[in-house]
Structure formats: C-alpha cells, structure tokens
Amino acid sequence: MADTAQVASAAGSRDPAIGLKAVRSLRTLVERLEALQVGNARDQGWTWEQIAQLLGVTRQAVHKKYASGRSISGRAPLRRKD
C-alpha cells in the first residue's frame, strides 16, 4: 500500500485482510518517521531524556532502541572493511 491517505482509509475497513495489511503499512511508516525524527533531534543536540519525554517513553527505552546507530531502516549502518 503506497498512498498514505488510502492506507489510513483502508485501516478502517470491515475486511480484516485489508485492515490488517493497512495497519502493518502504517506501523512501518510510523517507525521510519520516529527514527528520522530521533536522528534529527540527536543531530541538533537533544538529550535522550528530551526525546523520550516527547515520545512518552522512558529515556532508557529510546536510548536502547536508537543509540546503537541503527539507520532509518532499523538495520545497522554499513561499515567499510578496511
């Protein structure tokens, strides 16, 4: 599902196959947006505490999820083999 408005609409479908697929797409979108904004905040010098407060989670939770240097995709960044 590509178009965000269509996905949001489909999430309310009475057909569970359509609704659940849309929910999965929205969950992926939210995870990517959260990672992007956490990265933006860290780049601008925000503390883990400040980020956690706005996300409604503990400092430890947000640090554990994002401090490992994961990319927006959730995978570790590629490293050169020198």
Secondary structure, DSSP 8 states (H G I E B T S, - for coil): ---HHHHHHHTT-SSHHHHHHHHHHHHHHHHHHHHHHHHHHHHTT--HHHHHHHHTS-HHHHHHHHTT---TTSS-------
